[in-house]
Amino acid sequence: MFSVSLIDIFGWLGSVSVLVAYALISTERLNSKSMTYHLLNLFGAACLIVNGVHYGAYPSAFVNIVWVLIASAAMVRMSQHMGERID
């Protein structure tokens, strides 16, 4: 019987989220000032941190911690300009 752990689900959700963000920006369906783009990256990286720490993949977890910090900083900056159209 095939079983998937919750940690593996986090890993897959994170991977898909980051890839979707990259695909959307690469195909110009989103731009770098899109809150959706940054939320996808934040969610994906957070999920990948959980997965990476669980499996002891610390270099991967480190990269994703930085990814979360970058996405968070961008979202804070964008929220300071809420009067402007973001997406």
N, C-alpha and C positions, 0 to 999 in steps of 0.2 A: 504494500500500500504506500502511496506517495503522500508525504506530509511536508508541509512547509512551516517553519517556525515564524513567530511574530517578527523576530530580528531579520529574517530573510525577506519578509514582506516589506519591512522598512527599507531594506537595501534596494529592492526592486522599485518601490514607489519613488525613492530618492533618485535612482538612476533614470527612470522615465521622466521625472519632473525636470531634471537638469537637461536632459536631451531635448525635451519638448521646448524648453526655454531657448536653447541654442538653435534649434530648427526654426522657431518663430522669428528670432532676430536675424538669422542668416537669410531667411526668405523675405525679410522686410515686412512681415505681418505685424511685428512689434518693433519698437525702437528702444534705445537704451534709457529713455526717460519714461518707459511704461512701468506702472506699478505692478501690472501682471507679470512682466518679465522678472522683476526683482522678487516678487512673492514666489514665483516658481523656483527661482534659484535658492531663496532662503529655505523654503520647504524641502527641496531636494537635498540641499547640503545638510540640513538638520537631520534628516532621515539617514543619510549616509554616515554622519558622525556616530549615530547610535549603532549602526551596523559595523562600522569600522572599529570602534572601541570594543564592542562585544567580541569580535574576532581577532583583536590584537593588531589590527592594521593601522598602526599609529601614524605613519606618514600620510595615509589617505585621510584619516580623521583630522590631522593637522591642516591639510589643504582645505578640507571642508569647513573647519573652524574659521579659517581666513575668509573663505567664500561667504559664510554667514555674516562676518563682520563687514565685508564690502557691501553685501546686499542691504544689511541693516543701515549702514551709513548713507547709502543712496536713498533709501526709503525715508529716513529722517530728513535729509536734505529736501526731498520732494514734498514731504508733508509741510515743510515750512513755506512752500509756495502753493498751497492748496487752491488759491484763487485761479491758478493757471490750469488749463486743460492738460491732463497727463497722458491719457491713452488716445 
